[in-house]
Amino acid sequence: MCQRELERYISLYRLTVFRVALNYVKNYEDAEDISQDAFVKLYACDDSFAADENVKAWLIRVTINLSKNLLKKSLRRGAELPADIPCEDGGDIALRDCVQRLKPEYSGVIYLFYYEGYSVKEIAKLCGLTSAAVRTRLCRGRDRLREMLKEDQI
Amino acid sequence: MKQRYNAFFDRVTPAASDGEFLEGVLRKAENMDNNKKKFNARPVVAAAAAVAALSVGVTAAASTGLIDFNKIFGGLISAEDETVGGNLVSEMSEFRYEVSDSDYIIVPNGVTGTASNICVSFDIERADGQPVKDFMLRNGSGKELVTAMDYNVVTDTIQSFGSGLDDYSVVVNDEGDLTVMLSVTYSIPVDECTVRIMGSDLFDERELILFREENNVWEYFVDADGQPIHHGQDVSSLACDTALFGFGAKERKDIDMSEIRYFELDWGVEFVYTPNESALQTLTVADVSATYMEPVTVWDESDMLDASEIECTVKNIEVSGTGGFIEYDRDPAYEALYNEDKICSEFDQYDILLLTDSGKEIRAEFELGTGAGNSQKFFFTYFDNKGERIAVDISTVTAISVNGVVYELN
């Protein structure tokens, strides 16, 4: 892939990649690092993509894998990554705290479903899960989010 | 909630500009390229001696399927400066990995090797001093379950040596420091139990090398040219409770060891237990055709969750010593009633109990659902009163209770 193409894809999908990573690793610096690694892979990738959407899906898959690898590595070393999701002034701090506490397996699919607008089937493909598993995670994750938000209000 | 959630993520943005980000990507790509060139231009080999730094952790891997119970250990070993430089490597006596006082200790008892191969040997010990093998198997004749790791384990099958795929990479940075990242999958028998040793996917630009055991001698097969490199390690002399893994350089060439100033080995160990024959036996319910109202959760466009029910017909129930499944068809009108994307099955909230000939009840919990359209399958596993996952002696199971409805098992 040439540098010009890379620049275009960065402008198109960098935010998505960053937020997907953030939902898994819950940490700003690691999410930024993973984003860079995902685009390094794209830059080195020889595959040809039929459409931009395919590049986006490819980047999301790579990002999820990189994030899981990092989580696995940190678990093996007995050191959890510190939660550090950025929240601008005036941002929804309560929701930020809940997203930080939500398990990665839930927050990842919720983000793809809510924000990116992927269907359950598409998320299943992206995450390597069955549709039933995605639905269960979505349901439980949303329930958990709502519970946490209620708890925070109390 | 969706609106609130999306509004929050609208404002979650990275600090660096796209330009700065691009620079970072290009710099990383260039570094990776340089490392590759350096690696290709200079045959390298790892060496290690005393342990300079150690960081370890442990996680219980999710069990997969119905018969595997996994546990993963991991750690980081590194050595620096004067401790690196010999052709053969000394013992790592100070290294000791302890999970907990009731758990396991992994003790690397040394690194040996030549200029083109290196091998790390580990002893596995119980922290309480009891033999590891006693905690890794089930007494087949007595059918008495013995706790192993966090799980109860059923195994009395003697496994032969297996083969595995080893991924590794060697990276030399600009300062001449050398890092080896390792991924190994290998099986050895520890008495009557199979222990598979594996590393993690630690580095994406890894080279591939294949391990093969033949006549009790490990061979290293280089993927690129297929030429075997005989390490010469005689595994038949290994004592029970000893695990071993190793890795080799891509090319069999010597290297000036004085060039190596830093060594790092990131490793992991995973135990996999194989169930015995009786654990693989299954019981089924004859002619099951029960109809249930399956509880589901549906969410609408405004993102509200609501409880509902769908009629489903159970087609098949199967039970083994480590788990089972319930297979059923849903009301064909299901997809017309609800958008599949918006519905979540709560079948896994059902009360499932195994009933034994002694009147004991064993709790089962669903952990995985699969299926497409109207046909669904839910897998379950068993737990004791403390919430620990267990295996059961299938020969004592007589029936299964699903939400109070009892089915005889054959």
Chai-1 contact restraints between the chains, C-beta under 6 A:
chainA,res_idxA,chainB,res_idxB,connection_type,confidence,min_distance_angstrom,max_distance_angstrom,comment,restraint_id
A,E7,B,L22,contact,1.0,0.0,6.0,A-B,restraint_1
A,I10,B,D18,contact,1.0,0.0,6.0,A-B,restraint_2
A,I10,B,L22,contact,1.0,0.0,6.0,A-B,restraint_3
A,S11,B,D18,contact,1.0,0.0,6.0,A-B,restraint_4
A,F18,B,P14,contact,1.0,0.0,6.0,A-B,restraint_5
A,R19,B,F9,contact,1.0,0.0,6.0,A-B,restraint_6
A,R19,B,V12,contact,1.0,0.0,6.0,A-B,restraint_7
A,E32,B,P14,contact,1.0,0.0,6.0,A-B,restraint_8
A,Q36,B,G24,contact,1.0,0.0,6.0,A-B,restraint_9
A,Q36,B,V25,contact,1.0,0.0,6.0,A-B,restraint_10
A,Q36,B,K28,contact,1.0,0.0,6.0,A-B,restraint_11
A,F39,B,V25,contact,1.0,0.0,6.0,A-B,restraint_12
A,V40,B,V25,contact,1.0,0.0,6.0,A-B,restraint_13
A,V40,B,K28,contact,1.0,0.0,6.0,A-B,restraint_14
A,V40,B,A29,contact,1.0,0.0,6.0,A-B,restraint_15
A,Y43,B,A29,contact,1.0,0.0,6.0,A-B,restraint_16
A,N69,B,D201,contact,1.0,0.0,6.0,A-B,restraint_17
A,K72,B,S200,contact,1.0,0.0,6.0,A-B,restraint_18
A,L75,B,G57,contact,1.0,0.0,6.0,A-B,restraint_19
A,L75,B,T59,contact,1.0,0.0,6.0,A-B,restraint_20
A,R76,B,G57,contact,1.0,0.0,6.0,A-B,restraint_21
A,R76,B,G74,contact,1.0,0.0,6.0,A-B,restraint_22
A,R76,B,G268,contact,1.0,0.0,6.0,A-B,restraint_23
A,R77,B,S55,contact,1.0,0.0,6.0,A-B,restraint_24
A,R77,B,G57,contact,1.0,0.0,6.0,A-B,restraint_25
A,G78,B,V56,contact,1.0,0.0,6.0,A-B,restraint_26
A,G78,B,G57,contact,1.0,0.0,6.0,A-B,restraint_27
A,E88,B,R11,contact,1.0,0.0,6.0,A-B,restraint_28
A,G91,B,R11,contact,1.0,0.0,6.0,A-B,restraint_29
A,D92,B,F8,contact,1.0,0.0,6.0,A-B,restraint_30
A,L95,B,F8,contact,1.0,0.0,6.0,A-B,restraint_31
A,Y114,B,K2,contact,1.0,0.0,6.0,A-B,restraint_32
A,Y114,B,Y5,contact,1.0,0.0,6.0,A-B,restraint_33
A,Y114,B,N6,contact,1.0,0.0,6.0,A-B,restraint_34
A,Y115,B,N6,contact,1.0,0.0,6.0,A-B,restraint_35
A,Y115,B,F9,contact,1.0,0.0,6.0,A-B,restraint_36
A,S119,B,D341,contact,1.0,0.0,6.0,A-B,restraint_37
A,V120,B,D341,contact,1.0,0.0,6.0,A-B,restraint_38
A,T130,B,T370,contact,1.0,0.0,6.0,A-B,restraint_39
A,A132,B,G369,contact,1.0,0.0,6.0,A-B,restraint_40
A,A132,B,T370,contact,1.0,0.0,6.0,A-B,restraint_41
A,A132,B,G371,contact,1.0,0.0,6.0,A-B,restraint_42
A,R135,B,C344,contact,1.0,0.0,6.0,A-B,restraint_43
A,T136,B,C344,contact,1.0,0.0,6.0,A-B,restraint_44
A,C139,B,T297,contact,1.0,0.0,6.0,A-B,restraint_45
A,C139,B,C344,contact,1.0,0.0,6.0,A-B,restraint_46
